[in-house]
């Protein structure tokens, strides 16, 4: 499977994916005694080094560029600029998923 990087700040679909809240289910899902809690993310970090990354929001200027590592089926992880240069420098970088997919 061909992997590539997509800039978070330039793709609205990727922004929705990375900003999606985490859902935590408490209790037994097979019974009626279930509590669901949504945990909203205050910021997005690199999955390799935990550095905060720019996702295109106005208050994030000055942060390193954020990318997602993806293929044609999945978005795997968030990568900062330093980690991209260090570990993923051979992967192509695109502005949108559509550009990466060739549509």
VOGU-966346 format. One record per residue: residue number from 0; residue in one letter; x, y, z of N, C-alpha, C, CB in turn. Coordinates in Angstrom, 3 decimals, always signed. Each point is the difference from the previous one (the first is absolute). Glycine has a CB too. Example, Ala and Ser with C-alpha at 12.3 -4.5 7.8 and 13.67 -1.06 7.14 Angstrom:
BEGIN
+-----+------+----------+----------+----------+----------+----------+----------+----------+----------+----------+----------+----------+----------+
|  nr | rest |      npx |      npy |      npz |     capx |     capy |     capz |      cpx |      cpy |      cpz |     cbpx |     cbpy |     cbpz |
+-----+------+----------+----------+----------+----------+----------+----------+----------+----------+----------+----------+----------+----------+
|   0 |    A |  +13.190 |   -5.690 |   +7.800 |   -0.890 |   +1.190 |   +0.000 |   +0.900 |   +1.200 |   +0.000 |   -1.892 |   -1.173 |   +1.246 |
|   1 |    S |   +1.542 |   +2.223 |   -1.966 |   +0.820 |   +1.190 |   +0.060 |   -0.770 |   +1.090 |   +0.730 |   +1.184 |   -0.628 |   -2.145 |
+-----+------+----------+----------+----------+----------+----------+----------+----------+----------+----------+----------+----------+----------+
This chain:
BEGIN
+-----+------+----------+----------+----------+----------+----------+----------+----------+----------+----------+----------+----------+----------+
|  nr | rest |      npx |      npy |      npz |     capx |     capy |     capz |      cpx |      cpy |      cpz |     cbpx |     cbpy |     cbpz |
+-----+------+----------+----------+----------+----------+----------+----------+----------+----------+----------+----------+----------+----------+
|   0 |    X |   +0.842 |   -1.170 |   +0.000 |   -0.842 |   +1.170 |   +0.000 |   +0.893 |   +1.242 |   +0.000 |   -1.854 |   -1.248 |   +1.218 |
|   1 |    X |   +1.555 |   +2.197 |   -2.069 |   +0.782 |   +1.229 |   -0.125 |   -0.369 |   +0.972 |   +1.122 |   +0.138 |   -0.316 |   -2.506 |
|   2 |    X |   +0.844 |   +0.736 |   +3.279 |   -0.226 |   +0.955 |   +1.091 |   +0.486 |   +1.380 |   -0.412 |   +0.229 |   -1.839 |   +1.708 |
|   3 |    X |   -0.833 |   +2.860 |   -1.099 |   +0.325 |   +1.381 |   -0.322 |   -0.358 |   +0.868 |   +1.193 |   -0.387 |   -0.395 |   -2.473 |
|   4 |    X |   +0.777 |   +1.670 |   +2.403 |   -0.313 |   +0.977 |   +1.040 |   -0.925 |   +1.064 |   -0.585 |   +2.225 |   -0.418 |   +1.161 |
|   5 |    X |   -3.169 |   +0.874 |   -0.344 |   -0.909 |   +1.078 |   -0.393 |   +0.077 |   +1.081 |   +1.073 |   -1.555 |   -1.603 |   -1.256 |
|   6 |    X |   +1.701 |   +2.855 |   +0.826 |   +0.039 |   +1.123 |   +0.946 |   -1.374 |   +0.161 |   +0.648 |   +1.804 |   +1.162 |   -1.364 |
|   7 |    X |   -1.827 |   -1.060 |   +2.672 |   -1.270 |   +0.139 |   +0.720 |   -0.659 |   +1.338 |   -0.304 |   +0.880 |   -1.481 |   +1.815 |
|   8 |    X |   -0.114 |   +2.547 |   -1.829 |   -0.551 |   +1.356 |   -0.126 |   -0.652 |   +0.275 |   -1.347 |   +1.736 |   +0.730 |   +1.577 |
|   9 |    X |   -1.443 |   -1.527 |   -2.601 |   -0.519 |   +0.281 |   -1.335 |   -1.114 |   -0.948 |   -0.433 |   +2.231 |   +0.884 |   -0.560 |
|  10 |    X |   -2.634 |   -1.814 |   +1.418 |   -1.044 |   -0.954 |   -0.375 |   -1.100 |   -0.038 |   +1.068 |   +1.704 |   -1.373 |   -1.269 |
|  11 |    X |   -2.889 |   +1.918 |   +0.966 |   -1.092 |   +0.011 |   +0.981 |   -0.435 |   -1.395 |   +0.455 |   -0.749 |   +2.115 |   -1.034 |
|  12 |    X |   +0.818 |   -3.107 |   +0.150 |   -0.376 |   -1.372 |   +0.399 |   +0.962 |   -0.551 |   +1.044 |   -0.990 |   -0.382 |   -2.271 |
|  13 |    X |   +2.270 |   +0.624 |   +2.081 |   +1.001 |   -0.446 |   +0.973 |   -0.186 |   +0.746 |   +1.317 |   +1.621 |   -0.527 |   -1.864 |
|  14 |    X |   -1.937 |   +1.810 |   +1.806 |   -0.234 |   +0.771 |   +1.225 |   -1.143 |   -0.607 |   +0.813 |   +0.832 |   +2.078 |   -1.154 |
|  15 |    X |   -1.916 |   -2.484 |   +0.492 |   -1.119 |   -0.628 |   +0.710 |   +0.436 |   -1.298 |   +0.670 |   -1.599 |   +1.026 |   -1.634 |
|  16 |    X |   +2.432 |   -1.790 |   +0.956 |   +0.463 |   -1.281 |   +0.552 |   +0.853 |   +0.222 |   +1.240 |   -0.055 |   -1.009 |   -2.293 |
|  17 |    X |   +1.038 |   +1.901 |   +2.220 |   +0.909 |   +0.170 |   +1.139 |   -0.657 |   +0.702 |   +1.176 |   +1.880 |   +0.075 |   -1.602 |
|  18 |    X |   -2.916 |   +0.754 |   +1.341 |   -0.668 |   +0.700 |   +1.094 |   -1.196 |   -0.769 |   +0.562 |   +0.745 |   +2.124 |   -1.032 |
|  19 |    X |   -1.066 |   -3.300 |   +0.467 |   -1.122 |   -0.794 |   +0.498 |   +0.238 |   -0.352 |   +1.467 |   -0.427 |   -0.939 |   -2.318 |
|  20 |    X |   -0.572 |   +1.151 |   +3.177 |   +0.202 |   -0.304 |   +1.421 |   +0.144 |   -1.495 |   +0.243 |   -1.302 |   +2.039 |   +0.583 |
|  21 |    X |   +1.965 |   -2.363 |   +0.498 |   +0.139 |   -1.386 |   +0.427 |   -1.265 |   -0.394 |   +0.753 |   +2.538 |   +0.196 |   +0.135 |
|  22 |    X |   -3.074 |   -1.368 |   -0.433 |   -1.204 |   -0.490 |   +0.663 |   +0.393 |   -1.085 |   +0.989 |   -1.426 |   +0.547 |   -2.022 |
|  23 |    X |   +0.997 |   -0.373 |   +3.267 |   +0.266 |   -0.994 |   +1.031 |   -1.340 |   -0.526 |   +0.495 |   +2.186 |   +1.126 |   +0.681 |
|  24 |    X |   -2.315 |   -2.463 |   -0.643 |   -1.219 |   -0.639 |   +0.462 |   +0.282 |   -0.629 |   +1.355 |   -0.791 |   -0.433 |   -2.378 |
|  25 |    X |   -0.025 |   +0.794 |   +3.375 |   +0.118 |   -0.553 |   +1.341 |   -1.155 |   -0.967 |   +0.224 |   +1.162 |   +2.094 |   +0.855 |
|  26 |    X |   -0.885 |   -3.188 |   -0.188 |   -1.049 |   -0.971 |   +0.294 |   +0.028 |   -1.149 |   -0.975 |   -1.387 |   +1.810 |   +0.950 |
|  27 |    X |   +0.322 |   -2.561 |   -0.960 |   -0.110 |   -1.179 |   -0.849 |   -0.781 |   +0.363 |   -1.262 |   +0.094 |   -1.534 |   +2.021 |
|  28 |    X |   +0.530 |   +1.492 |   -3.192 |   -0.703 |   +0.366 |   -1.244 |   -1.173 |   -0.926 |   -0.317 |   +2.147 |   +0.914 |   -0.849 |
|  29 |    X |   -2.182 |   -2.101 |   +1.451 |   -1.090 |   -0.940 |   -0.268 |   -1.219 |   +0.255 |   +0.881 |   +1.701 |   -1.676 |   -0.680 |
|  30 |    X |   -1.584 |   +2.551 |   +1.654 |   -1.127 |   +0.324 |   +0.867 |   -0.436 |   +1.447 |   -0.238 |   +0.806 |   -1.669 |   +1.728 |
|  31 |    X |   -1.831 |   +2.084 |   -1.010 |   -0.482 |   +1.374 |   -0.126 |   +0.765 |   +0.965 |   +0.902 |   -2.245 |   -0.903 |   -0.577 |
|  32 |    X |   +3.163 |   +0.380 |   +1.373 |   +0.742 |   +0.812 |   +0.958 |   +1.322 |   +0.459 |   -0.623 |   -1.063 |   -1.252 |   +1.931 |
|  33 |    X |   +0.959 |   +2.202 |   -2.859 |   +1.165 |   +0.468 |   -0.734 |   +0.060 |   +1.522 |   +0.043 |   -0.095 |   -2.024 |   -1.501 |
|  34 |    X |   +1.262 |   +2.557 |   +1.762 |   +0.245 |   +1.437 |   -0.089 |   +1.018 |   +0.232 |   -1.108 |   -0.514 |   +0.354 |   +2.476 |
|  35 |    X |   +0.248 |   +0.636 |   -3.306 |   +0.913 |   +0.348 |   -1.087 |   +0.517 |   +1.405 |   +0.264 |   -1.221 |   -1.498 |   -1.667 |
|  36 |    X |   +2.533 |   +1.648 |   +1.569 |   +0.606 |   +1.311 |   +0.209 |   +0.859 |   +0.353 |   -1.207 |   -0.015 |   -0.330 |   +2.510 |
|  37 |    X |   -0.149 |   +1.550 |   -2.994 |   +0.833 |   +0.505 |   -1.086 |   +1.098 |   +0.858 |   +0.596 |   -1.937 |   -0.050 |   -1.629 |
|  38 |    X |   +3.163 |   -0.194 |   +1.207 |   +1.131 |   +0.789 |   +0.470 |   +0.544 |   +0.776 |   -1.193 |   +0.566 |   -1.683 |   +1.844 |
|  39 |    X |   -0.714 |   +2.998 |   -1.769 |   +0.458 |   +0.860 |   -1.082 |   +1.481 |   +0.313 |   +0.179 |   -2.307 |   +0.988 |   -0.231 |
|  40 |    X |   +3.025 |   -0.921 |   -0.875 |   +1.438 |   +0.207 |   +0.020 |   +0.324 |   +1.493 |   +0.077 |   +0.325 |   -2.121 |   -1.319 |
|  41 |    X |   +0.504 |   +2.538 |   +2.275 |   +0.367 |   +1.417 |   +0.066 |   +1.006 |   +0.379 |   -1.085 |   -0.433 |   -0.050 |   +2.458 |
|  42 |    X |   +1.196 |   -0.912 |   -2.947 |   +0.952 |   +0.208 |   -1.083 |   +0.388 |   -1.364 |   -0.562 |   +0.871 |   +2.153 |   +1.054 |
|  43 |    X |   -0.191 |   -2.142 |   -2.195 |   +0.426 |   -1.235 |   -0.665 |   +1.517 |   -0.097 |   +0.113 |   -1.977 |   +0.065 |   -1.619 |
|  44 |    X |   +2.475 |   -1.261 |   +1.924 |   +1.438 |   -0.208 |   +0.168 |   +0.507 |   -1.070 |   -0.951 |   -0.184 |   +0.685 |   +2.396 |
|  45 |    X |   +1.480 |   -0.629 |   -2.656 |   +0.696 |   -0.993 |   -0.820 |   -0.026 |   -1.337 |   +0.744 |   +1.504 |   +1.785 |   -1.053 |
|  46 |    X |   -1.878 |   -2.844 |   +0.359 |   -0.041 |   -1.323 |   +0.619 |   +1.386 |   -0.589 |   +0.219 |   -2.202 |   -0.349 |   -1.068 |
|  47 |    X |   +3.230 |   +0.940 |   +0.487 |   +1.363 |   -0.495 |   +0.177 |   +0.676 |   +0.669 |   +1.194 |   +0.146 |   -0.433 |   -2.465 |
|  48 |    X |   -0.201 |   +1.777 |   +2.535 |   +0.767 |   +0.720 |   +1.028 |   -0.862 |   +0.827 |   +0.963 |   +1.855 |   +0.081 |   -1.631 |
|  49 |    X |   -3.157 |   -0.060 |   +1.425 |   -0.943 |   +0.756 |   +0.836 |   +0.107 |   +1.521 |   -0.127 |   +0.097 |   -1.895 |   +1.553 |
|  50 |    X |   +0.543 |   +2.400 |   -2.584 |   +0.049 |   +1.447 |   -0.235 |   -1.358 |   +0.461 |   -0.522 |   +2.497 |   -0.088 |   -0.487 |
|  51 |    X |   -2.943 |   +1.225 |   +0.951 |   -1.252 |   +0.574 |   -0.483 |   +0.188 |   +0.441 |   -1.453 |   -0.639 |   +0.758 |   +2.349 |
|  52 |    X |   -0.380 |   -0.974 |   -3.204 |   +0.118 |   +0.332 |   -1.423 |   -1.096 |   +0.961 |   -0.437 |   +1.041 |   -2.231 |   -0.412 |
|  53 |    X |   -0.779 |   +2.920 |   -0.684 |   -0.944 |   +0.934 |   -0.594 |   -1.026 |   -0.783 |   -0.815 |   +1.759 |   +1.832 |   -0.070 |
|  54 |    X |   -3.045 |   -1.579 |   +0.350 |   -1.069 |   -0.657 |   -0.744 |   -0.822 |   +0.981 |   -0.817 |   -0.080 |   -1.730 |   +1.763 |
|  55 |    X |   +0.523 |   +2.987 |   -1.815 |   -0.688 |   +0.998 |   -0.798 |   -0.870 |   +0.946 |   +0.793 |   +0.048 |   -1.613 |   -1.801 |
|  56 |    X |   -0.161 |   +1.427 |   +3.100 |   -0.778 |   +0.937 |   +0.811 |   +0.784 |   +1.300 |   +0.159 |   -1.123 |   -1.913 |   +1.234 |
|  57 |    X |   +0.412 |   +3.008 |   -1.068 |   +0.635 |   +1.323 |   +0.069 |   +0.971 |   +0.135 |   +1.167 |   -2.030 |   +0.936 |   -1.061 |
|  58 |    X |   +1.714 |   -1.545 |   +2.190 |   +0.844 |   +0.166 |   +1.190 |   +1.224 |   -0.909 |   +0.006 |   -2.037 |   +0.648 |   +1.233 |
|  59 |    X |   +2.293 |   -1.345 |   -2.319 |   +1.118 |   -0.946 |   -0.035 |   +1.185 |   +0.468 |   -0.843 |   -1.666 |   -1.783 |   +0.320 |
|  60 |    X |   +1.677 |   +3.033 |   -0.703 |   +1.122 |   +0.494 |   -0.794 |   +1.291 |   -0.125 |   +0.791 |   -1.521 |   +1.589 |   -1.216 |
|  61 |    X |   +2.582 |   -1.921 |   +0.540 |   +1.292 |   -0.171 |   +0.652 |   +0.295 |   -1.435 |   +0.373 |   -0.228 |   +2.283 |   +0.849 |
|  62 |    X |   -0.784 |   -3.161 |   -0.920 |   +0.229 |   -1.412 |   +0.286 |   +0.515 |   -0.692 |   -1.256 |   -1.813 |   +0.011 |   +1.765 |
|  63 |    X |   +2.534 |   -1.143 |   -1.607 |   +0.472 |   -0.716 |   -1.187 |   -1.165 |   -0.552 |   -0.808 |   +2.106 |   -0.585 |   +1.209 |
|  64 |    X |   -1.882 |   +0.443 |   -2.502 |   -1.009 |   -0.548 |   -0.898 |   -0.375 |   -1.399 |   +0.480 |   +0.891 |   +1.365 |   -1.953 |
|  65 |    X |   -2.188 |   -1.669 |   +1.908 |   -0.473 |   -1.332 |   +0.355 |   -0.418 |   -0.759 |   -1.249 |   -0.753 |   +0.844 |   +2.241 |
|  66 |    X |   +1.054 |   -2.118 |   -2.279 |   -0.340 |   -0.883 |   -1.109 |   -0.710 |   -1.227 |   +0.562 |   +1.982 |   +0.818 |   -1.375 |
|  67 |    X |   -2.734 |   -1.508 |   +0.512 |   -0.468 |   -1.331 |   +0.369 |   +0.662 |   -0.998 |   -0.931 |   -2.222 |   +0.893 |   +0.858 |
|  68 |    X |   +2.616 |   -2.018 |   -0.288 |   +0.503 |   -1.124 |   -0.774 |   -1.213 |   -0.811 |   -0.421 |   +2.246 |   -0.059 |   +1.241 |
|  69 |    X |   -2.406 |   -0.163 |   -2.533 |   -1.201 |   -0.656 |   -0.507 |   +0.334 |   -0.902 |   -1.179 |   -1.380 |   +1.941 |   +0.769 |
|  70 |    X |   +0.393 |   -2.755 |   -1.143 |   +0.024 |   -0.702 |   -1.276 |   -1.390 |   +0.182 |   -0.613 |   +1.769 |   -1.722 |   +0.787 |
|  71 |    X |   -2.096 |   +0.977 |   -1.796 |   -1.288 |   +0.210 |   -0.661 |   -1.184 |   -0.464 |   +0.829 |   +1.169 |   -0.245 |   -2.145 |
|  72 |    X |   -0.936 |   -0.463 |   +3.253 |   -1.096 |   -0.488 |   +0.844 |   -0.049 |   +0.623 |   +1.388 |   +0.154 |   -2.098 |   -1.248 |
|  73 |    X |   +0.991 |   +2.386 |   +1.849 |   +0.048 |   +0.410 |   +1.400 |   +0.875 |   +1.229 |   +0.228 |   -0.373 |   -2.367 |   +0.619 |
|  74 |    X |   +0.044 |   +3.085 |   +0.459 |   +0.870 |   +1.027 |   +0.557 |   +0.606 |   -0.622 |   +1.245 |   -1.386 |   +1.976 |   -0.923 |
|  75 |    X |   +2.717 |   -2.052 |   +0.976 |   +0.658 |   -0.741 |   +1.072 |   +0.400 |   +0.848 |   +1.196 |   +0.803 |   -1.518 |   -1.732 |
|  76 |    X |   -0.074 |   +2.604 |   +1.486 |   +0.501 |   +0.784 |   +1.123 |   +0.345 |   +1.412 |   -0.432 |   +0.875 |   -2.083 |   +1.049 |
|  77 |    X |   -0.709 |   +2.942 |   -0.046 |   +0.386 |   +1.392 |   -0.213 |   +1.510 |   +0.101 |   +0.141 |   -2.235 |   +0.853 |   +0.863 |
|  78 |    X |   +2.862 |   -0.085 |   -1.750 |   +1.450 |   +0.154 |   -0.037 |   +0.337 |   +1.494 |   -0.032 |   +0.276 |   -2.233 |   -1.204 |
|  79 |    X |   +0.724 |   +2.653 |   +1.978 |   +0.456 |   +1.396 |   -0.056 |   +1.074 |   +0.142 |   -1.083 |   -0.519 |   +0.321 |   +2.473 |
|  80 |    X |   +0.903 |   +0.916 |   -2.751 |   +1.000 |   +0.271 |   -1.038 |   +1.349 |   -0.645 |   +0.312 |   -1.168 |   +2.147 |   -0.482 |
|  81 |    X |   +1.631 |   -2.061 |   +1.724 |   +1.290 |   -0.597 |   +0.361 |   -0.006 |   -1.516 |   -0.200 |   +0.354 |   +1.846 |   +1.655 |
|  82 |    X |   -1.409 |   -2.505 |   -1.237 |   -0.079 |   -1.459 |   -0.152 |   -0.170 |   -0.394 |   -1.468 |   -0.995 |   -0.171 |   +2.301 |
|  83 |    X |   +0.300 |   +1.024 |   -3.071 |   -0.097 |   -0.261 |   -1.441 |   +1.380 |   -0.003 |   -0.623 |   -2.274 |   +1.050 |   -0.069 |
|  84 |    X |   +3.079 |   -0.056 |   +0.399 |   +1.355 |   +0.078 |   -0.558 |   +0.872 |   -1.159 |   +0.474 |   -0.218 |   +2.487 |   -0.093 |
|  85 |    X |   +0.047 |   -2.878 |   +1.337 |   +0.829 |   -1.044 |   +0.582 |   -0.392 |   -1.400 |   -0.460 |   +0.318 |   +1.475 |   +1.953 |
|  86 |    X |   -1.620 |   -1.777 |   -1.977 |   -0.437 |   -1.378 |   -0.220 |   -0.773 |   -0.247 |   -1.297 |   -0.067 |   -0.172 |   +2.432 |
|  87 |    X |   -0.507 |   +1.233 |   -3.017 |   -0.891 |   -0.197 |   -1.144 |   +0.390 |   +0.863 |   -1.200 |   -1.820 |   -0.559 |   +1.603 |
|  88 |    X |   +3.085 |   +0.926 |   -1.727 |   +0.404 |   +0.952 |   -1.033 |   -0.185 |   -0.525 |   -1.423 |   +1.619 |   +0.904 |   +1.626 |
|  89 |    X |   -1.728 |   -2.196 |   -1.794 |   -0.165 |   -0.557 |   -1.350 |   -1.463 |   -0.093 |   -0.435 |   +2.091 |   -1.283 |   +0.369 |
|  90 |    X |   -3.021 |   +1.487 |   +0.552 |   -1.417 |   -0.076 |   -0.360 |   -0.453 |   +1.283 |   -0.680 |   -0.406 |   -1.553 |   +1.922 |
|  91 |    X |   -0.437 |   +1.442 |   -2.933 |   -0.526 |   +1.204 |   -0.642 |   -0.938 |   +0.752 |   +0.936 |   +0.209 |   -1.113 |   -2.235 |
|  92 |    X |   -0.263 |   +2.436 |   +2.076 |   -0.858 |   +0.865 |   +0.815 |   -1.030 |   +0.653 |   -0.918 |   +1.872 |   +0.433 |   +1.684 |
|  93 |    X |   -3.145 |   -0.482 |   -1.253 |   -1.095 |   +0.574 |   -0.774 |   -0.764 |   +1.001 |   +0.853 |   -0.181 |   -2.105 |   -1.369 |
|  94 |    X |   -0.560 |   +2.998 |   +0.698 |   -0.826 |   +0.972 |   +0.706 |   -1.361 |   -0.577 |   +0.377 |   +1.177 |   +1.822 |   -1.228 |
|  95 |    X |   -1.680 |   -2.796 |   +0.450 |   -1.313 |   -0.594 |   +0.268 |   +0.023 |   -1.501 |   -0.276 |   -1.112 |   +2.182 |   -0.579 |
|  96 |    X |   +0.141 |   -2.872 |   +1.131 |   -0.153 |   -1.431 |   -0.291 |   -0.328 |   -0.239 |   -1.472 |   -0.768 |   -0.369 |   +2.356 |
|  97 |    X |   -0.042 |   +1.262 |   -2.928 |   -0.359 |   -0.145 |   -1.410 |   +1.234 |   +0.089 |   -0.893 |   -2.252 |   +0.981 |   +0.490 |
|  98 |    X |   +3.133 |   -0.036 |   -0.178 |   +1.248 |   +0.138 |   -0.755 |   +0.836 |   -1.267 |   +0.132 |   -0.033 |   +2.495 |   +0.356 |
|  99 |    X |   +0.110 |   -3.056 |   +0.824 |   +0.791 |   -1.207 |   +0.244 |   -0.588 |   -1.206 |   -0.720 |   +0.676 |   +0.924 |   +2.217 |
| 100 |    X |   -2.017 |   -0.975 |   -2.305 |   -0.677 |   -1.128 |   -0.635 |   -0.046 |   +0.121 |   -1.524 |   -1.359 |   -0.244 |   +2.065 |
| 101 |    X |   +1.665 |   +1.444 |   -2.567 |   -0.001 |   +0.210 |   -1.440 |   -1.374 |   +0.293 |   -0.579 |   +1.942 |   -1.485 |   -0.094 |
| 102 |    X |   -2.903 |   +1.867 |   +0.957 |   -1.352 |   +0.316 |   -0.499 |   -0.111 |   +1.447 |   -0.371 |   -0.948 |   -1.789 |   +1.408 |
+-----+------+----------+----------+----------+----------+----------+----------+----------+----------+----------+----------+----------+----------+
